[in-house]
Amino acid sequence: MVNQSPQCTAAFELGRQVIRSATSINSNIVHAQSSLTRKEFIYYLNNAKKEAKETKRWIEMIVAVELLTQDKARSLLEENEEIIKILVSSVKNAEKNS
């Protein structure tokens, strides 16, 4: 998505934000998997969830400023929503089992 954006400042900045928040999701999940305590595990999964929600918002902004069509963004938003649901469920299960 980011590589296919027009060459303008808005596309660059918004694309950069998507990359940062999206890659942070994975980073926080890796940290969660390496956690020493359940509390730390939950903390990092919550961070991943926040980053996923931020990624969703950046994609919506890219659509709002017409750098990407809603049709092209749909699959990205659907996949992102699935990630959010998985993270919400994982946090709930971890909290329930602590």
Secondary structure, DSSP 8 states (H G I E B T S, - for coil): -GGGS-SSHHHHHHHHHHHHHHHHHHHHHHHHHT-SSHHHHHHHHHHHHHHHHHHHHHHHHHHHTTSS-HHHHHHHHHHHHHHHHHHHHHHHHHHHT-
